[in-house]
């Protein structure tokens, strides 16, 4: 999914809000995103951060909250 992100960078990326590990996912439109590996924002909620042109956008204002 986010193969263009260097492995050493992937190891250190964290959610800027909850400091959780981020995992690769696809959003509802089938686009790659990074998603919190743990609840973030409330029980059963996870933040998804867009990947724009291979660059993760880790801004809380650009995150989408999904229910898992």
Backbone as JSON Lines, residues from 0, in Angstrom:
{"i":0,"aa":"X","n":[0.83,-1.19,0.0],"ca":[0.0,0.0,0.0],"c":[0.87,1.25,0.0]}
{"i":1,"aa":"X","n":[1.54,1.49,1.12],"ca":[2.41,2.67,1.17],"c":[3.86,2.22,0.99]}
{"i":2,"aa":"X","n":[4.11,1.46,-0.09],"ca":[5.44,0.92,-0.35],"c":[6.48,2.0,-0.56]}
{"i":3,"aa":"X","n":[6.06,3.2,-0.92],"ca":[7.02,4.26,-1.19],"c":[7.61,4.87,0.09]}
{"i":4,"aa":"X","n":[7.06,4.52,1.24],"ca":[7.58,5.02,2.51],"c":[8.72,4.1,2.94]}
{"i":5,"aa":"X","n":[9.87,4.68,3.18],"ca":[11.04,3.9,3.57],"c":[10.74,3.1,4.85]}
{"i":6,"aa":"X","n":[11.23,1.85,4.93],"ca":[10.95,1.03,6.12],"c":[11.39,1.68,7.43]}
{"i":7,"aa":"X","n":[12.51,2.35,7.45],"ca":[12.97,2.97,8.71],"c":[12.05,4.11,9.12]}
{"i":8,"aa":"X","n":[11.43,4.77,8.15],"ca":[10.48,5.84,8.46],"c":[9.19,5.22,9.01]}
{"i":9,"aa":"X","n":[8.74,4.13,8.39],"ca":[7.52,3.45,8.84],"c":[7.63,3.04,10.31]}
{"i":10,"aa":"X","n":[8.81,2.63,10.73],"ca":[9.01,2.17,12.1],"c":[8.82,3.29,13.12]}
{"i":11,"aa":"X","n":[9.09,4.53,12.73],"ca":[9.01,5.63,13.7],"c":[7.74,6.47,13.58]}
{"i":12,"aa":"X","n":[6.95,6.28,12.53],"ca":[5.71,7.06,12.38],"c":[4.72,6.69,13.48]}
{"i":13,"aa":"X","n":[4.12,7.68,14.08],"ca":[3.12,7.49,15.13],"c":[2.0,8.5,14.94]}
{"i":14,"aa":"X","n":[0.83,8.18,15.47],"ca":[-0.29,9.11,15.46],"c":[0.11,10.35,16.25]}
{"i":15,"aa":"X","n":[-0.09,11.54,15.7],"ca":[0.28,12.75,16.42],"c":[-0.64,13.05,17.61]}
{"i":16,"aa":"X","n":[-1.78,12.38,17.68],"ca":[-2.74,12.63,18.76],"c":[-2.52,11.65,19.92]}
{"i":17,"aa":"X","n":[-2.61,10.36,19.64],"ca":[-2.51,9.34,20.68],"c":[-1.17,8.64,20.75]}
{"i":18,"aa":"X","n":[-0.27,8.97,19.84],"ca":[1.06,8.36,19.78],"c":[1.02,6.85,19.52]}
{"i":19,"aa":"X","n":[-0.07,6.39,18.88],"ca":[-0.21,4.97,18.55],"c":[0.59,4.63,17.3]}
{"i":20,"aa":"X","n":[0.9,3.36,17.16],"ca":[1.48,2.86,15.92],"c":[0.46,3.06,14.81]}
{"i":21,"aa":"X","n":[0.93,3.26,13.59],"ca":[0.05,3.42,12.43],"c":[0.2,2.21,11.52]}
{"i":22,"aa":"X","n":[-0.93,1.73,11.01],"ca":[-0.94,0.58,10.12],"c":[-1.52,0.98,8.78]}
{"i":23,"aa":"X","n":[-1.14,0.25,7.73],"ca":[-1.65,0.51,6.39],"c":[-3.08,0.03,6.25]}
{"i":24,"aa":"X","n":[-3.91,0.86,5.67],"ca":[-5.31,0.54,5.38],"c":[-5.7,1.22,4.07]}
{"i":25,"aa":"X","n":[-6.9,0.9,3.61],"ca":[-7.52,1.6,2.5],"c":[-8.76,2.29,3.05]}
{"i":26,"aa":"X","n":[-9.0,3.53,2.62],"ca":[-10.21,4.21,3.08],"c":[-11.41,3.75,2.25]}
{"i":27,"aa":"X","n":[-12.56,4.33,2.49],"ca":[-13.78,3.94,1.79],"c":[-13.71,4.12,0.28]}
{"i":28,"aa":"X","n":[-12.83,5.01,-0.18],"ca":[-12.67,5.25,-1.62],"c":[-11.56,4.37,-2.22]}
{"i":29,"aa":"X","n":[-10.98,3.49,-1.38],"ca":[-9.93,2.61,-1.86],"c":[-8.55,3.25,-1.94]}
{"i":30,"aa":"X","n":[-8.39,4.4,-1.29],"ca":[-7.1,5.1,-1.3],"c":[-6.29,4.69,-0.07]}
{"i":31,"aa":"X","n":[-4.97,4.61,-0.19],"ca":[-4.16,4.22,0.96],"c":[-4.16,5.3,2.05]}
{"i":32,"aa":"X","n":[-4.25,4.84,3.29],"ca":[-4.2,5.72,4.46],"c":[-3.38,5.01,5.53]}
{"i":33,"aa":"X","n":[-2.97,5.77,6.53],"ca":[-2.38,5.2,7.74],"c":[-3.42,5.33,8.84]}
{"i":34,"aa":"X","n":[-3.66,4.24,9.56],"ca":[-4.7,4.22,10.58],"c":[-4.09,3.86,11.93]}
{"i":35,"aa":"X","n":[-4.59,4.48,12.99],"ca":[-4.16,4.15,14.34],"c":[-4.4,2.67,14.59]}
{"i":36,"aa":"X","n":[-3.43,2.01,15.2],"ca":[-3.54,0.59,15.51],"c":[-4.41,0.36,16.75]}
{"i":37,"aa":"X","n":[-4.68,1.42,17.51],"ca":[-5.51,1.35,18.72],"c":[-6.59,2.41,18.65]}
{"i":38,"aa":"X","n":[-7.61,2.26,19.51],"ca":[-8.66,3.27,19.57],"c":[-8.07,4.64,19.83]}
{"i":39,"aa":"X","n":[-8.58,5.63,19.11],"ca":[-8.06,6.99,19.22],"c":[-9.22,7.95,18.92]}
{"i":40,"aa":"X","n":[-9.69,8.63,19.92],"ca":[-10.82,9.53,19.73],"c":[-12.06,9.05,20.45]}
{"i":41,"aa":"X","n":[-12.02,7.82,20.94],"ca":[-13.15,7.25,21.65],"c":[-13.18,5.76,21.44]}
{"i":42,"aa":"X","n":[-13.95,5.03,22.25],"ca":[-14.03,3.58,22.1],"c":[-14.52,3.18,20.7]}
{"i":43,"aa":"X","n":[-13.77,2.29,20.07],"ca":[-14.14,1.8,18.74],"c":[-13.83,2.75,17.6]}
{"i":44,"aa":"X","n":[-13.2,3.89,17.9],"ca":[-12.87,4.87,16.85],"c":[-11.38,4.87,16.57]}
{"i":45,"aa":"X","n":[-11.04,5.0,15.3],"ca":[-9.64,5.08,14.88],"c":[-9.49,6.26,13.93]}
{"i":46,"aa":"X","n":[-8.36,6.93,14.0],"ca":[-8.08,8.02,13.07],"c":[-7.35,7.45,11.85]}
{"i":47,"aa":"X","n":[-7.72,7.97,10.68],"ca":[-7.03,7.62,9.44],"c":[-6.39,8.88,8.88]}
{"i":48,"aa":"X","n":[-5.13,8.76,8.49],"ca":[-4.39,9.88,7.94],"c":[-4.11,9.62,6.47]}
{"i":49,"aa":"X","n":[-4.38,10.59,5.6],"ca":[-4.19,10.39,4.17],"c":[-2.72,10.28,3.79]}
{"i":50,"aa":"X","n":[-2.48,9.61,2.68],"ca":[-1.15,9.56,2.07],"c":[-1.29,10.26,0.73]}
{"i":51,"aa":"X","n":[-0.64,11.39,0.59],"ca":[-0.75,12.21,-0.62],"c":[0.56,12.14,-1.4]}
{"i":52,"aa":"X","n":[0.48,11.59,-2.59],"ca":[1.65,11.44,-3.46],"c":[2.79,10.74,-2.73]}
{"i":53,"aa":"X","n":[2.45,9.7,-1.96],"ca":[3.44,8.91,-1.25],"c":[3.91,9.51,0.06]}
{"i":54,"aa":"X","n":[3.35,10.65,0.46],"ca":[3.78,11.32,1.69],"c":[2.63,11.29,2.7]}
{"i":55,"aa":"X","n":[2.86,10.69,3.89],"ca":[1.8,10.68,4.9],"c":[1.56,12.08,5.46]}
{"i":56,"aa":"X","n":[0.28,12.44,5.55],"ca":[-0.1,13.75,6.08],"c":[-0.61,13.52,7.5]}
{"i":57,"aa":"X","n":[0.27,13.71,8.48],"ca":[-0.05,13.4,9.87],"c":[-0.49,14.64,10.64]}
{"i":58,"aa":"X","n":[-1.54,15.27,10.13],"ca":[-2.12,16.45,10.78],"c":[-3.5,16.05,11.31]}
{"i":59,"aa":"X","n":[-3.75,16.36,12.57],"ca":[-5.03,16.0,13.17],"c":[-6.2,16.6,12.36]}
{"i":60,"aa":"X","n":[-6.0,17.8,11.84],"ca":[-7.07,18.46,11.07],"c":[-7.38,17.75,9.75]}
{"i":61,"aa":"X","n":[-6.44,16.96,9.22],"ca":[-6.67,16.23,7.97],"c":[-7.1,14.78,8.2]}
{"i":62,"aa":"X","n":[-7.14,14.35,9.46],"ca":[-7.5,12.97,9.78],"c":[-9.01,12.77,9.68]}
{"i":63,"aa":"X","n":[-9.38,11.54,9.37],"ca":[-10.77,11.13,9.35],"c":[-10.94,10.09,10.46]}
{"i":64,"aa":"X","n":[-12.02,10.17,11.19],"ca":[-12.29,9.19,12.25],"c":[-13.25,8.14,11.72]}
{"i":65,"aa":"X","n":[-12.89,6.86,11.89],"ca":[-13.73,5.75,11.44],"c":[-14.06,4.89,12.65]}
{"i":66,"aa":"X","n":[-15.13,4.14,12.54],"ca":[-15.54,3.22,13.6],"c":[-15.13,1.82,13.23]}
{"i":67,"aa":"X","n":[-14.52,1.13,14.16],"ca":[-14.07,-0.26,13.96],"c":[-14.76,-1.17,14.93]}
